[in-house]
Amino acid sequence: MELEFTAEQDELRDGVRAVLERECPMSSVRTLVEKRWHGGDSNADELWSRMVELGWPALTVPESTGGLGLGAVELAVVVEELGRVVAPGPYLPTVSQFVPAVREAGDEEQRARFLSPVAEHGSTGTLAIAEESGGFDPARVAAVAQPSGAGYTLRGTKHFVFEPDVAAEIVVVARVPGTSGDDGVGAFVVPGDAVTSTSLPSVDVSRVVGTVELRDVHVDADRVLGQPGPSVAEALRRACEESVAALAIELVGTCQSIFDVTLDYAKQREQFGVPIGSFQATKHKFADMLVLLERARATGYFAALTLAEGDPRRTLAASMAKAAAADAAHKLAKEGIQVHGGIGYTWEHDMHLYVRRAQASSVLFGSAATHRARVADLIGL
């Protein structure tokens, strides 16, 4: 397993960072957040259009369907940079949730039908798997997929769906009536305008997370990914592992910005005539933060490598990555606010934008406790 970045991956990071510095400054994020906070309608359409122009949505779409055919490591490089700037918009759910779900569960014809528009025209998508408990295990899905003619009729409610209001297509996970566990689990590609979506209250309004209501939504047979059953459940688990790893790496990017902003402040803010960063207690805080941050980054990229290489440790690695990233987010959010003192609590300072994203992302697709429990099960504890 190669643990060094290639020259192409380094160039990708530099290019993405340069674009985001121009196209997604914190002033733009703040403007969007303030509009949403006051009940206004605001989307990151300009940023998404720029990403589409640069071909970013095509990153992990197979070459056979018009994409670039790159892997999980390249995706990790991109989403870490998105996390650094708290980028809004549909990139993460489209590329790390919708694309792997279709790629893993669908056939060649379905991949061409649903992924080519993503790669070539910037069509958006998301994944609706979690329900009220927030769990993302396909075996626990309760939404109903009632056979209806050659297709299915979907009923139920999906929670914690990323950017459902701007998704052109949604992969909905539901089960055939009378089944349990992996039996009867299906994946259905539903047009975004066929469902009713509602935004959930969240501390992080830079990212829309909502519920999707399935009220007798009919899905034709050509929109059913695979044959409902254990094979589809396993395909969805593989897709969710990519989603978890990508979210963990994005969270690392946000934590890095919290660390950087806090360190800059500690170098400039003075007490008793000296920078507060010169105090031993403050140095200890930064040492502890850096250890957690680098641990999260290392486990995150290891997870990406296992996904890219089909390593059997991928399930374990993805959960370790999310647990480590969530631990880092908790510590850095707390210490970042504390080091800033009173100004860290104000709306006018950017710190709360990073902290809100970090706190929200740390619980989506499973909290640190959830993933530690999964790790314990996987290693037989």
C-alpha positions as CSV (number, residue, x, y, z in Angstrom):
1,M,0.0,0.0,0.0
2,E,1.5,3.3,-1.1
3,L,1.2,5.9,1.6
4,E,2.8,8.9,-0.2
5,F,0.8,11.3,-2.4
6,T,1.7,11.2,-6.1
7,A,2.7,14.3,-8.0
8,E,-0.7,14.4,-9.7
9,Q,-2.5,14.2,-6.3
10,D,-0.4,17.1,-5.0
11,E,-1.2,19.1,-8.1
12,L,-4.9,18.3,-7.7
13,R,-4.8,19.6,-4.1
14,D,-3.0,22.8,-5.1
15,G,-5.4,23.4,-8.0
16,V,-8.6,22.8,-5.9
17,R,-7.2,25.0,-3.1
18,A,-6.4,27.9,-5.5
19,V,-9.9,27.7,-7.0
20,L,-11.7,27.7,-3.6
21,E,-9.7,30.6,-2.3
22,R,-11.1,32.6,-5.2
23,E,-14.6,31.2,-5.5
24,C,-15.5,30.3,-1.9
25,P,-14.0,32.9,0.5
26,M,-15.5,32.9,4.0
27,S,-17.3,36.2,3.1
28,S,-19.3,34.2,0.6
29,V,-20.1,31.4,3.1
30,R,-21.1,34.0,5.7
31,T,-23.4,35.8,3.2
32,L,-25.2,32.5,2.4
33,V,-25.4,31.5,6.1
34,E,-26.9,34.9,7.1
35,K,-29.5,34.7,4.4
36,R,-30.5,31.2,5.4
37,W,-30.4,32.1,9.1
38,H,-33.0,34.8,8.5
39,G,-35.3,32.6,6.5
40,G,-34.1,33.6,3.0
41,D,-33.6,31.2,0.1
42,S,-30.0,30.9,-0.8
43,N,-28.1,28.2,-2.7
44,A,-24.5,27.8,-3.8
45,D,-25.4,27.8,-7.5
46,E,-22.4,29.9,-8.6
47,L,-19.9,27.7,-6.8
48,W,-21.5,24.5,-8.1
49,S,-21.4,25.9,-11.7
50,R,-17.7,26.6,-11.4
51,M,-17.1,23.1,-10.1
52,V,-19.0,21.7,-13.1
53,E,-17.0,23.8,-15.5
54,L,-13.8,22.4,-14.0
55,G,-15.1,18.8,-14.2
56,W,-15.0,18.1,-10.4
57,P,-18.3,16.1,-10.3
58,A,-16.7,13.7,-12.9
59,L,-13.9,12.8,-10.5
60,T,-14.9,9.3,-9.5
61,V,-17.4,8.5,-12.2
62,P,-16.1,5.6,-14.2
63,E,-14.5,6.4,-17.5
64,S,-16.9,4.1,-19.3
65,T,-19.7,6.5,-18.4
66,G,-17.9,9.8,-19.2
67,G,-16.1,10.4,-16.0
68,L,-12.4,10.7,-15.0
69,G,-12.4,7.3,-13.3
70,L,-10.2,8.4,-10.3
71,G,-10.4,6.9,-6.9
72,A,-11.1,7.5,-3.2
73,V,-7.8,9.1,-2.5
74,E,-8.3,11.8,-5.2
75,L,-11.8,12.4,-3.8
76,A,-10.3,12.7,-0.3
77,V,-7.9,15.3,-1.5
78,V,-10.8,17.4,-3.0
79,V,-13.2,17.1,0.0
80,E,-10.5,18.0,2.5
81,E,-10.1,21.3,0.7
82,L,-13.9,21.7,0.6
83,G,-13.9,21.2,4.4
84,R,-11.2,23.8,4.9
85,V,-13.5,26.5,3.4
86,V,-16.8,25.1,4.7
87,A,-17.9,24.9,1.1
88,P,-21.7,24.8,0.7
89,G,-23.5,23.0,-2.1
90,P,-24.3,19.5,-3.5
91,Y,-20.7,18.3,-4.2
92,L,-20.3,16.0,-1.2
93,P,-23.6,14.1,-1.5
94,T,-23.4,13.9,-5.3
95,V,-19.9,12.5,-5.5
96,S,-19.5,10.6,-2.3
97,Q,-23.1,9.3,-1.8
98,F,-25.1,9.2,-5.1
99,V,-22.3,8.2,-7.4
100,P,-21.0,5.2,-5.3
101,A,-24.6,4.0,-4.6
102,V,-25.3,3.9,-8.4
103,R,-21.9,2.5,-9.2
104,E,-22.1,-0.3,-6.6
105,A,-25.7,-1.3,-6.9
106,G,-26.6,-0.6,-10.5
107,D,-25.9,-2.3,-13.8
108,E,-23.9,-0.9,-16.8
109,E,-27.0,0.6,-18.4
110,Q,-28.0,2.3,-15.2
111,R,-24.5,3.6,-14.5
112,A,-24.6,5.2,-18.0
113,R,-28.1,6.6,-17.5
114,F,-27.6,8.2,-14.1
115,L,-23.8,8.9,-13.8
116,S,-23.2,10.3,-17.3
117,P,-25.3,13.4,-16.5
118,V,-23.3,13.9,-13.3
119,A,-20.0,13.8,-15.2
120,E,-21.0,15.7,-18.3
121,H,-23.6,18.2,-17.1
122,G,-23.3,18.5,-13.4
123,S,-26.5,16.7,-12.5
124,T,-26.9,16.5,-8.7
125,G,-27.8,13.6,-6.5
126,T,-27.9,12.4,-2.9
127,L,-28.6,9.2,-0.8
128,A,-31.6,8.7,1.4
129,I,-30.8,5.8,3.7
130,A,-31.1,7.0,7.3
131,E,-34.3,7.1,9.1
132,E,-35.4,8.6,12.4
133,S,-32.6,6.8,14.4
134,G,-29.9,8.2,12.1
135,G,-28.5,4.7,11.4
136,F,-27.1,4.0,8.0
137,D,-27.2,0.2,8.0
138,P,-29.4,-1.1,5.2
139,A,-30.6,-4.0,7.4
140,R,-32.4,-1.5,9.7
141,V,-34.3,0.3,6.9
142,A,-38.1,0.4,7.5
143,A,-39.4,2.4,4.5
144,V,-41.6,0.3,2.3
145,A,-41.1,-0.7,-1.3
146,Q,-44.4,-2.3,-2.4
147,P,-44.2,-4.2,-5.7
148,S,-46.5,-2.5,-8.2
149,G,-46.7,-3.9,-11.7
150,A,-43.2,-3.9,-13.1
151,G,-42.0,-1.4,-10.6
152,Y,-42.4,-0.4,-6.9
153,T,-44.4,2.1,-4.9
154,L,-42.3,3.7,-2.1
155,R,-43.7,4.8,1.3
156,G,-41.9,6.2,4.3
157,T,-39.8,9.0,5.6
158,K,-36.0,9.4,5.2
159,H,-34.0,11.6,7.6
160,F,-30.7,13.3,7.5
161,V,-30.6,13.5,3.7
162,F,-27.8,15.8,2.4
163,E,-29.0,18.7,0.2
164,P,-32.4,17.1,-0.8
165,D,-33.8,20.4,-2.1
166,V,-31.3,20.6,-5.0
167,A,-30.9,16.9,-5.8
168,A,-32.0,16.0,-9.3
169,E,-32.0,12.3,-8.4
170,I,-32.1,10.6,-5.0
171,V,-31.1,7.0,-4.3
172,V,-33.8,5.9,-1.8
173,V,-33.2,2.7,0.3
174,A,-36.4,0.8,1.2
175,R,-37.5,-2.8,1.7
176,V,-40.1,-5.1,0.3
177,P,-42.9,-5.8,2.8
178,G,-42.6,-8.8,5.0
179,T,-38.8,-8.9,4.9
180,S,-36.2,-8.2,7.6
181,G,-32.4,-7.8,7.8
182,D,-30.7,-7.8,4.4
183,D,-33.5,-9.6,2.7
184,G,-35.7,-7.4,0.6
185,V,-33.5,-4.3,0.8
186,G,-33.6,-2.3,-2.4
187,A,-32.2,0.9,-3.9
188,F,-34.4,3.0,-6.1
189,V,-33.4,6.1,-8.1
190,V,-36.2,8.6,-7.5
191,P,-36.4,12.0,-9.2
192,G,-35.9,14.8,-6.8
193,D,-39.2,16.5,-7.8
194,A,-41.2,13.3,-7.0
195,V,-40.7,13.6,-3.2
196,T,-41.4,16.2,-0.6
197,S,-38.3,17.5,1.2
198,T,-38.1,19.6,4.4
199,S,-35.0,21.1,5.9
200,L,-34.2,19.9,9.4
201,P,-33.1,22.5,12.1
202,S,-29.3,22.4,12.3
203,V,-26.5,24.3,14.0
204,D,-24.8,24.3,10.5
205,V,-27.0,26.1,8.0
206,S,-24.1,26.2,5.5
207,R,-25.2,22.6,4.6
208,V,-28.9,21.7,4.1
209,V,-29.8,18.4,5.8
210,G,-33.5,17.4,5.5
211,T,-36.2,14.8,5.5
212,V,-37.7,13.2,2.4
213,E,-41.3,12.1,2.4
214,L,-42.2,9.2,0.2
215,R,-45.9,9.4,-0.4
216,D,-46.8,6.5,-2.8
217,V,-43.9,7.4,-5.1
218,H,-44.0,5.0,-8.1
219,V,-40.6,3.8,-9.4
220,D,-40.4,2.1,-12.8
221,A,-38.3,-1.1,-13.1
222,D,-35.5,0.6,-14.9
223,R,-34.9,2.8,-11.8
224,V,-34.5,-0.2,-9.5
225,L,-30.8,-0.8,-8.8
226,G,-30.3,-4.5,-8.8
227,Q,-32.7,-7.1,-7.4
228,P,-33.8,-6.2,-3.8
229,G,-32.0,-8.5,-1.4
230,P,-28.7,-9.2,0.3
231,S,-26.6,-8.3,-2.8
232,V,-28.0,-4.8,-2.9
233,A,-27.6,-4.4,0.9
234,E,-23.9,-5.3,0.6
235,A,-23.5,-2.9,-2.4
236,L,-25.0,-0.1,-0.3
237,R,-22.7,-0.9,2.6
238,R,-19.7,-0.4,0.3
239,A,-21.2,2.9,-0.9
240,C,-21.8,4.1,2.6
241,E,-18.2,3.3,3.5
242,E,-17.1,5.7,0.8
243,S,-19.6,8.3,2.1
244,V,-18.3,7.9,5.7
245,A,-14.7,8.2,4.7
246,A,-15.3,11.2,2.6
247,L,-17.2,13.0,5.3
248,A,-14.4,12.1,7.8
249,I,-11.8,13.7,5.5
250,E,-14.0,16.8,4.9
251,L,-14.2,17.1,8.7
252,V,-10.4,16.9,8.9
253,G,-10.3,19.9,6.5
254,T,-12.6,21.9,8.7
255,C,-10.6,21.0,11.8
256,Q,-7.4,22.1,10.1
257,S,-9.0,25.6,9.5
258,I,-10.0,25.8,13.2
259,F,-6.5,25.0,14.2
260,D,-5.0,27.5,11.7
261,V,-7.3,30.3,12.6
262,T,-6.8,29.7,16.4
263,L,-3.0,29.5,16.0
264,D,-2.9,32.8,14.2
265,Y,-5.0,34.4,16.9
266,A,-2.8,33.0,19.6
267,K,0.3,34.5,17.9
268,Q,-1.3,38.0,17.7
269,R,-3.4,38.3,20.9
270,E,-1.4,39.7,23.8
271,Q,-1.8,39.5,27.5
272,F,0.7,40.9,30.0
273,G,2.6,42.3,27.1
274,V,3.3,38.9,25.4
275,P,1.4,36.7,22.8
276,I,-0.9,34.2,24.6
277,G,0.6,31.5,22.4
278,S,3.8,31.9,24.4
279,F,2.1,30.6,27.5
280,Q,3.0,27.0,28.3
281,A,-0.7,26.0,29.0
282,T,-1.6,27.4,25.6
283,K,1.2,25.4,23.9
284,H,-0.1,22.3,25.5
285,K,-3.5,22.9,24.1
286,F,-2.1,23.2,20.6
287,A,0.0,20.1,21.0
288,D,-3.0,18.1,22.0
289,M,-5.1,19.5,19.1
290,L,-2.3,18.8,16.6
291,V,-2.0,15.1,17.7
292,L,-5.8,14.6,17.3
293,L,-5.8,16.4,14.0
294,E,-2.9,14.4,12.5
295,R,-4.4,11.1,13.8
296,A,-7.7,12.0,12.1
297,R,-5.9,12.8,8.8
298,A,-3.8,9.7,8.9
299,T,-6.8,7.4,9.6
300,G,-8.9,9.2,7.0
301,Y,-6.4,8.8,4.2
302,F,-5.7,5.2,5.2
303,A,-9.5,4.6,4.8
304,A,-9.4,6.2,1.4
305,L,-6.5,3.9,0.4
306,T,-8.3,0.8,1.5
307,L,-11.3,1.9,-0.6
308,A,-9.2,2.7,-3.6
309,E,-7.4,-0.7,-3.4
310,G,-10.3,-2.9,-2.4
311,D,-8.6,-3.8,0.8
312,P,-10.7,-6.0,3.1
313,R,-10.0,-3.7,6.0
314,R,-12.1,-0.9,4.4
315,T,-15.1,-1.4,6.7
316,L,-12.9,-1.1,9.8
317,A,-10.8,1.7,8.3
318,A,-13.9,3.8,7.4
319,S,-15.3,3.6,11.0
320,M,-11.9,4.3,12.5
321,A,-11.6,7.4,10.3
322,K,-15.0,8.8,11.3
323,A,-14.4,8.2,15.0
324,A,-11.0,9.9,14.8
325,A,-12.4,12.8,12.9
326,A,-15.3,13.3,15.3
327,D,-13.0,13.2,18.3
328,A,-10.7,15.8,16.7
329,A,-13.8,18.0,15.9
330,H,-15.0,17.9,19.5
331,K,-11.6,18.9,20.9
332,L,-10.7,21.5,18.3
333,A,-14.1,23.1,18.5
334,K,-13.9,23.4,22.2
335,E,-10.3,24.7,22.4
336,G,-10.7,26.9,19.4
337,I,-13.5,28.8,21.1
338,Q,-11.7,28.9,24.4
339,V,-8.4,30.2,23.1
340,H,-10.3,33.0,21.2
341,G,-12.0,34.0,24.5
342,G,-15.1,36.2,24.3
343,I,-14.7,37.0,20.6
344,G,-14.9,33.3,19.7
345,Y,-18.6,33.3,20.8
346,T,-19.6,36.2,18.6
347,W,-21.5,36.1,15.3
348,E,-19.1,38.5,13.7
349,H,-16.1,36.2,14.1
350,D,-15.8,33.4,11.5
351,M,-14.9,30.8,14.2
352,H,-18.6,29.8,14.7
353,L,-18.9,28.9,11.0
354,Y,-16.2,26.4,11.3
355,V,-17.4,25.1,14.6
356,R,-20.9,24.7,13.4
357,R,-19.8,22.6,10.4
358,A,-17.5,20.5,12.6
359,Q,-20.1,19.8,15.2
360,A,-22.8,18.9,12.7
361,S,-20.6,16.7,10.5
362,S,-19.3,14.8,13.6
363,V,-22.7,13.2,14.1
364,L,-23.9,12.7,10.5
365,F,-23.4,9.2,9.2
366,G,-22.6,8.0,12.7
367,S,-21.1,9.7,15.8
368,A,-17.7,8.8,17.2
369,A,-19.4,6.5,19.7
370,T,-21.4,4.7,17.0
371,H,-18.3,4.0,14.9
372,R,-16.2,2.9,17.9
373,A,-18.9,0.4,18.7
374,R,-18.7,-0.8,15.1
375,V,-14.9,-1.1,15.4
376,A,-15.4,-3.1,18.6
377,D,-17.8,-5.5,16.8
378,L,-15.5,-5.9,13.8
379,I,-12.5,-6.8,15.9
380,G,-14.5,-9.1,18.1
381,L,-14.5,-7.1,21.4
